[in-house]
Amino acid sequence: MRGKPEQRIEVEKVYKTKMNGNGLFIARIIQIPREEEKLDFVLVVQNRKTKTFTYQKRLVTTDNHYHSFRLARGSLQWVSLYTVAVWDNLGHKLVEVSTLTGRESYRIADEHCSAYREK
C-alpha cells in the first residue's frame, strides 16, 4: 500500500555514529523528541580518550512525523581527519565542525529549517 506512514519518534535515540580515520573522535546524530510535536537533531562529537564532548549542539528542529524527519536526517561524513560535516537529504550542508577545537567553520541559517516543517 502507498500512502503517508504514521511513524513518529517517541524516545531519544542515536540515528548515526561514525568514527574518524584514526579512531580518536566519534560523531553522533541524536534524535530527541520535544513537546509540541517537534523533534530535535543534535550533533555530538566526543573524544574517545578523554571522554569529553568537544561539540554538542542542535542542528535542526523538525515536525515529529515521517516525511519531516526523513528530509532532515542525512549523511554524516568526515571531510578530513579532524573535520566532520552533516548534510540533510535535500543536499544542503547543515554544519561543518573542527573536532579539535569544537569551532564551526560553516553553519546553515535557521531560516532553512522551515523546509522541514509543514506550512
C-alpha positions as CSV (number, residue, x, y, z in Angstrom):
1,M,0.0,0.0,0.0
2,R,1.1,3.5,-0.7
3,G,0.5,6.5,1.5
4,K,1.9,8.5,4.3
5,P,3.4,6.3,7.0
6,E,2.4,7.2,10.5
7,Q,5.9,6.9,12.1
8,R,7.0,9.1,15.0
9,I,10.0,9.2,17.2
10,E,8.9,8.7,20.8
11,V,12.2,8.3,22.7
12,E,15.7,9.7,22.3
13,K,17.8,7.6,20.0
14,V,21.1,7.7,18.1
15,Y,20.5,7.9,14.4
16,K,24.1,7.7,13.1
17,T,27.5,7.1,14.5
18,K,30.8,7.4,12.7
19,M,34.4,7.3,13.9
20,N,37.2,9.4,12.3
21,G,40.1,7.7,10.5
22,N,42.5,7.4,13.4
23,G,39.7,6.4,15.9
24,L,40.2,9.4,18.2
25,F,36.8,11.0,17.8
26,I,33.3,9.7,17.4
27,A,30.5,11.8,15.9
28,R,26.8,11.0,16.5
29,I,23.5,12.4,15.3
30,I,20.9,12.0,18.1
31,Q,17.1,12.4,17.6
32,I,15.4,14.0,20.6
33,P,11.6,14.4,20.8
34,R,10.3,17.6,22.3
35,E,6.9,18.9,23.4
36,E,4.6,20.4,20.8
37,E,5.1,17.6,18.3
38,K,8.7,18.7,17.5
39,L,11.9,16.7,17.0
40,D,15.5,17.9,17.5
41,F,18.6,16.6,15.7
42,V,21.7,17.1,17.8
43,L,25.3,16.6,16.6
44,V,27.6,15.3,19.4
45,V,31.4,14.9,18.9
46,Q,33.3,13.1,21.6
47,N,37.0,12.4,22.2
48,R,37.4,8.7,22.9
49,K,40.5,9.0,25.1
50,T,39.3,11.7,27.5
51,K,35.6,11.0,27.1
52,T,34.9,14.8,26.8
53,F,32.5,16.3,24.3
54,T,34.1,18.8,22.0
55,Y,30.9,19.8,20.3
56,Q,27.2,19.3,21.3
57,K,24.6,21.5,19.6
58,R,21.2,21.3,18.0
59,L,21.3,21.2,14.2
60,V,17.7,21.5,13.2
61,T,14.2,21.2,14.7
62,T,11.5,19.4,12.6
63,D,7.9,18.2,13.0
64,N,7.8,14.8,14.5
65,H,6.4,12.8,11.6
66,Y,7.9,10.6,9.0
67,H,8.3,13.0,6.0
68,S,9.6,15.9,8.0
69,F,12.4,14.0,9.9
70,R,13.1,11.9,6.7
71,L,14.2,15.2,5.0
72,A,16.3,16.4,7.9
73,R,18.2,13.1,8.5
74,G,21.0,12.9,6.1
75,S,24.6,11.9,6.0
76,L,27.4,12.3,8.5
77,Q,30.8,12.4,6.9
78,W,34.4,13.0,7.9
79,V,35.6,15.6,5.5
80,S,39.2,15.4,6.8
81,L,40.8,13.6,9.7
82,Y,39.6,16.3,12.2
83,T,36.6,17.8,10.4
84,V,33.1,16.4,10.4
85,A,30.2,17.6,8.2
86,V,26.5,16.9,8.2
87,W,24.2,17.1,5.2
88,D,20.4,16.7,5.0
89,N,18.5,14.7,2.5
90,L,17.8,17.8,0.4
91,G,21.6,18.1,-0.3
92,H,22.2,21.1,2.0
93,K,25.2,21.2,4.3
94,L,23.9,21.8,7.8
95,V,27.2,22.2,9.7
96,E,30.9,21.6,9.4
97,V,32.9,21.3,12.7
98,S,36.5,21.1,13.6
99,T,36.7,18.3,16.2
100,L,39.9,19.5,17.9
101,T,38.5,23.0,18.8
102,G,34.8,22.5,18.5
103,R,34.5,25.5,16.3
104,E,32.1,25.6,13.4
105,S,33.6,26.5,10.1
106,Y,30.2,26.5,8.4
107,R,26.6,26.5,9.7
108,I,23.4,26.9,7.7
109,A,20.9,29.7,8.5
110,D,18.0,29.0,10.8
111,E,15.5,30.0,8.0
112,H,16.5,26.9,6.1
113,C,14.9,24.7,8.9
114,S,11.4,25.8,7.8
115,A,11.9,23.5,4.8
116,Y,11.2,20.5,7.1
117,R,8.1,21.9,8.7
118,E,4.6,22.0,7.2
119,K,3.2,25.4,6.5
